[in-house]
Amino acid sequence: MSFNDTGLDVTDGVTSNGRWGVESQGIDWEFSLDQGITWTRGSGGSFVVKGDGAKMIWVRARDDAGNTSEIVRVNCVLDTTPPAAVAIAGQAEGVTNTFKLSGIEPGARWEYSLDEQRSWSAGKGSALGTLGNGLSRVWLRQVDMAGNNSAAQGFDLQNPSVVSHEASGDPLLPSILAPGLQTYLIHGVVVSGDRDYVTWDIPKGQQLMSFKLVQYESEDDKAFYALQPNKVFDAGETVESVSRMLVYGHMGPSYLGRNELANVPKSKLGEGPMTLWFQQTGLSPTRYAIEVILSPAD
């Protein structure tokens, strides 16, 4: 016999779902919530535990003669209460909009949404930095250890009080991301002849963890990108120049959510400058957003 929380994984000992599924191979079973003092006969393939707090759940098989199996035990904390909304302070740092988050519960994570809360992505660190002129709105929330999410807060990136910055078209004078953050969104609109160049520094003790396309809207399903480990993008755009690039290639709908650094040795992702080149060679305007996440070096 076995039983498992039907919601999130409870390896961390915390769950927001009080429904537990039982696999009994057709054998009768019962459960106890008071360490075996009392038992409740189960029916079907699940039972529900109610009330937030620490739980000691015991389950065993039982036949009509009163014989019982060994007890299967699970200890966990049931938490169905949503966390409070995070406090967010927005400010401009150069051409980067920085949203600093506080009030995040121990063990919780924060997330952002670019599609009006239909999907969410996890951030890292305690702030989100955005640079560009392509996104219209970003939503932020926290999710506690049990999987409960707070109320979401939306920020209008087209508001006059927020810096709307078209990334530099000069490879030798790229736009600069504010330092000291771990999660960035680079966003913009490009078309044939309009390139975007953005640079940032990876501090000592940090490394690039991921570089992902997270939004792409265009009639043309391919744009081009490259990362050069340099303060400027002087690698050029020829076949011979790729040896100076960390990664390069296409981006489009089929690339959404893919970490372009997945096959890059970590030794190449550490301290130093990095510059992005992003370009659409077709005639259709392309709206894009790229997520950059830094993490402590391994």
C-alpha positions, 0 to 999 in steps of 0.5 A: 500500500502507498499514498501520496499528496495529489497536489505538489511534491511534499519532499519539502514537508509542506503542501497546500493540497489536503487530498491524498491518493491511496493505492491499495490494489483493491484492499480495504484501508483506513487512516489515522490523524492522531497517531493511531488512537482513532482510525477512519475507514477509507473509501475510493482512492483518496481522503482529505485532510483539513485544517492548516498545521502540522500533520501526522498521517498514518494509513494501513490496509485492513480486511474484514477479519480485522487483520491490518497491515504495517502502517505507512506514515507521512509527516507534513505541514498543510498550508492553504493560506496565500502569502501576503502580496510582496512589497515592490519599490520601482526605480530607474537606474540609468536606462534600467527599470528596477523593481525591488521586492521585499516581504518574501516568506522564508522558502518562497520564490517570486515570479513574473508574468508577461502574458496577463497572468496566463503563465509565470516564470520564476525569478532569482535574487530580490529584484527584477531589472527591465531594459527596453521598449517592447513590453507593455506590462509585467506582473509580480507575485510570490509563491510560498513553499506549499505552492500558494501564490499571493495576489499579483501586482501589475506594472505598466511599462508604458507609463510615462513614469517608467523609463522606456528605452530603445536599446542602442543600435551602436555595437560599440556603445551598447545600452547598459543594464544596471549592476547588482541584480540576478534577474533581467528582462531585455525587451524591444522591437526590431526590424530589418536594419534595426539592431539592439545591443545591450551589455552587462557585467557578471560580478566576481562570484557570479555566473550566467545561469540562463539566457532565454527567449521568453516572448516573441511576436512577429510574422517572421518566425526567425530573428538572430542573436549572439552573445560576445564576452566583451563590453562591446560587440565588435565580433562582427556579423561574418562567418569568421566572427563566430569564434569570438561569440559565446553563443549565436543563432536563431530565435523564434517561437520554437525557441521560447523557454530554451536556455541557450547556455545549456551546453556552454561550459560553466568555465565560460559563464563567469566573471566579466562583461557580456554583450547581446546583439539581437536583430530581425533581418526581415521586414516585419517588426519583431517584438521580443523579450529575453530573460537573463539570470545570474546565480552564485558561481558553482 
